[in-house]
Amino acid sequence: MIFITAKFRIKPEHAERWPEISREFTEATRGEPGCLWFEWSRSLDDPTEYVLVEAFRDGDAGAAHVQSDHFKSAQQTLPPHLVETPRIVNAVLEQDDWSLLGEMAVQG
């Protein structure tokens, strides 16, 4: 799978509304057949920073994502709400889902 984590720094005046601002893009991406997950979280340290954790089945699914109409639309509609270009970590992993964190196994 292609595993991606990206950090988005939102302009303070748009930070509270970011889930609404990004909703159309988020829902369309989650509907892609090759999308495994597409999940936003908000930083506990910086209320203007959102972290996106996403995964796609393979390179073809990732390519379909960046070539989609909703991705092209997001390239136009999302940047005006950002302080800077998002930062990203992108890796290909030999798995297709989350693994268990054995060092913190829940007993019982």
SESE-571159 format. One line per 4 residues: number of its first residue (from 1); for each residue x negated, y negated, z negated of N, C-alpha, C, O. Coordinates in steps of 0.1 Angstrom, whole numbers, m for minus. Atoms other than C-alpha are relative to their C-alpha. Layout:
N
NUM = X/Y/Z/X/Y/Z/X/Y/Z/X/Y/Z | ...
***
This chain:
108
1 = m8/12/0/0/0/0/m9/m12/0/m20/m12/m4 | 7/13/1/m10/m36/3/6/m7/m13/18/m9/m14 | m4/6/13/m9/m52/m32/m5/m14/0/m17/m17/3 | 4/14/0/m9/m90/m34/5/m7/m13/16/m5/m17
5 = m4/9/11/m9/m114/m63/m4/m14/4/m15/m17/9 | 3/14/m4/m6/m151/m56/4/m10/m11/15/m7/m18 | m3/11/10/m6/m182/m79/5/m12/7/m2/m17/16 | m6/12/m6/16/m211/m69/1/m11/m11/7/m9/m21
9 = m2/12/9/12/m245/m87/10/m9/6/8/m15/17 | m12/8/m4/45/m263/m84/m1/m14/m5/m6/m17/m16 | m1/14/4/49/m301/m85/9/0/m13/20/6/m13 | m8/0/13/62/m308/m121/15/m3/2/23/3/m5
13 = m14/3/m2/94/m323/m108/8/11/7/21/10/7 | m7/m11/m7/102/m291/m89/m1/14/m8/5/24/m4 | 3/m12/7/90/m265/m115/12/7/m5/13/20/m4 | m12/m7/6/123/m258/m132/9/6/11/16/16/8
17 = m8/m5/m11/140/m253/m99/m6/10/10/0/14/19 | 7/m9/m9/114/m231/m83/7/13/3/7/17/15 | m7/m12/m3/134/m199/m86/11/m2/10/13/6/19 | m10/3/m10/162/m216/m67/m6/m4/13/m1/0/24
21 = 7/5/m12/139/m233/m42/m5/12/8/m4/12/21 | 6/m12/m7/122/m199/m33/10/12/1/7/22/7 | m9/m11/0/154/m178/m36/3/6/13/2/19/15 | m3/m5/m14/162/m175/1/m11/9/5/m9/20/10
25 = 12/m8/m4/127/m164/9/m2/13/m8/m5/23/m2 | 2/m12/9/125/m140/m21/10/10/4/7/22/6 | m10/m10/m3/158/m123/m12/m2/6/14/0/18/15 | 2/m5/m14/150/m120/25/m12/10/0/m12/20/6
29 = 12/m9/0/115/m105/17/4/13/m7/0/23/m3 | m4/m12/7/130/m81/m8/9/10/9/9/22/6 | m8/m8/m9/153/m69/20/m7/6/11/m2/14/19 | 8/m6/m11/125/m60/43/m2/15/m3/m5/19/m14
33 = 2/m14/2/122/m22/48/m13/4/m6/m14/14/m13 | 13/m3/5/85/m22/40/m4/m6/m13/m15/m4/m17 | 4/6/12/86/m43/9/3/9/m12/14/14/m13 | m1/m8/12/80/m23/m23/5/m8/m12/14/m3/m19
37 = m5/9/10/85/m52/m46/m5/m14/3/m15/m16/10 | 3/14/m2/84/m90/m47/5/m7/m12/17/m10/m13 | m5/4/13/85/m104/m82/m7/m13/m5/m20/m13/m4 | 5/12/5/80/m139/m96/m1/0/m15/8/6/m22
41 = 1/3/14/68/m147/m131/m6/m14/m2/m12/m20/6 | 5/14/3/61/m180/m148/m11/1/m11/m10/9/m20 | 11/0/9/29/m187/m166/4/m5/m14/12/m14/m15 | m3/4/13/31/m189/m204/m9/m13/m4/m5/m20/m13
45 = 9/11/3/2/m214/m204/2/m13/8/m1/m24/3 | m2/12/m9/12/m237/m175/14/1/6/16/9/15 | m14/m2/m5/49/m242/m169/2/m4/15/13/m2/21 | m1/3/m14/41/m255/m134/m6/11/9/m6/10/21
49 = 7/m11/m8/24/m222/m123/9/12/0/14/17/m11 | m7/m13/m2/43/m192/m110/m9/10/7/m17/6/15 | 8/m11/m5/27/m159/m102/9/9/8/19/14/2 | m7/m9/m8/40/m137/m74/m8/13/1/m19/13/6
53 = 6/m13/m1/33/m100/m75/8/7/11/20/9/9 | m7/m6/m11/42/m83/m42/m8/12/5/m20/13/4 | 7/m12/m6/35/m50/m24/8/4/12/21/3/12 | m6/m5/m12/42/m37/10/m5/14/3/m17/17/0
57 = 3/m14/m3/42/m1/22/m14/2/7/m21/11/3 | 12/m2/m7/13/m5/46/m3/m13/8/4/m23/7 | 3/12/m8/m4/m29/70/10/m4/10/12/m16/13 | m10/4/m9/24/m27/95/11/m8/m7/17/m17/m2
61 = m10/7/8/49/m37/68/m5/m14/m4/3/m24/m4 | 6/13/3/26/m66/58/0/m9/12/3/m21/10 | 0/7/m13/23/m77/94/14/m5/3/17/m16/7 | m14/3/m3/61/m76/98/4/m11/m9/12/m20/m5
65 = m3/11/9/64/m98/67/m4/m13/5/4/m23/5 | 5/14/m4/42/m126/79/4/m4/14/3/m16/17 | m6/3/m14/58/m124/114/15/m3/m1/21/m6/9 | m14/1/2/93/m126/100/5/m15/1/m3/m24/m2
69 = m6/13/m1/116/m156/106/0/m7/m14/m3/m19/m15 | m1/6/14/120/m161/68/m14/m4/m5/m15/m14/m12 | 14/4/4/82/m162/63/m3/m13/7/m9/m22/1 | 3/12/m8/78/m188/91/8/m12/m6/3/m23/m6
73 = m7/11/6/106/m208/75/m6/m4/m13/m7/m16/m16 | 6/3/13/90/m206/41/m13/m8/2/m16/m16/m7 | 12/8/m3/58/m219/56/3/m15/1/m6/m23/m1 | m4/14/m1/77/m251/63/6/m6/m12/4/m17/m16
77 = m8/5/11/100/m254/33/m6/1/m13/m3/m8/m22 | 6/m1/13/79/m243/4/m12/m9/m3/m12/m15/m14 | 12/9/3/46/m263/7/3/m14/m5/m5/m19/m14 | m2/13/6/62/m297/0/3/0/m15/2/m11/m21
81 = m2/m1/14/70/m284/m35/m12/3/m8/m12/4/m20 | 13/m4/6/34/m274/m42/m10/m11/m2/m10/m20/5 | 11/9/3/5/m292/m58/m12/3/9/m19/m6/13 | 12/m4/m8/m21/m272/m38/4/13/7/14/19/5
85 = m1/m13/m7/m25/m242/m15/0/11/m10/m9/11/m18 | 1/m12/10/m16/m210/m34/m13/8/1/m19/9/12 | 11/m9/0/m44/m188/m44/4/14/0/15/18/m6 | m5/m14/m2/m42/m151/m36/m11/10/m2/m23/8/1
89 = 8/m12/1/m57/m117/m43/7/10/8/19/13/6 | m6/m9/m9/m50/m91/m16/m8/12/1/m20/12/4 | 8/m13/0/m60/m54/m18/8/11/6/20/11/5 | m7/m13/m5/m52/m21/m1/m3/10/m10/m14/13/m14
93 = 2/m10/11/m46/6/m27/6/13/5/15/14/13 | m4/m13/m4/m42/43/m23/11/5/m10/9/15/m17 | m11/m4/8/m9/45/m42/13/m7/6/11/m16/14 | m12/6/m5/28/36/m36/9/m5/m10/21/m8/m7
97 = m9/4/11/41/26/m70/m9/m4/m11/m22/m2/m11 | 7/3/12/30/14/m104/m4/13/m7/3/23/m7 | 5/m11/8/9/38/m125/3/m3/m15/5/m15/m18 | m2/2/14/14/43/m162/m14/m4/m6/m24/0/m3
101 = 11/4/7/m10/25/m185/m2/9/m12/3/7/m23 | 1/m11/10/m21/56/m205/m6/m5/m13/m3/1/m23 | 6/5/12/m42/36/m230/11/m6/m10/8/m9/m21 | m10/6/8/m9/21/m243/13/9/1/24/4/1
105 = m11/m9/m1/13/52/m240/10/m1/m11/6/m2/m23 | m11/0/10/46/50/m258/3/14/m5/7/22/4 | m3/m14/6/51/80/m281/14/m1/m6/19/m11/m11 | m13/m1/7/85/92/m293/11/1/9/22/2/5
***
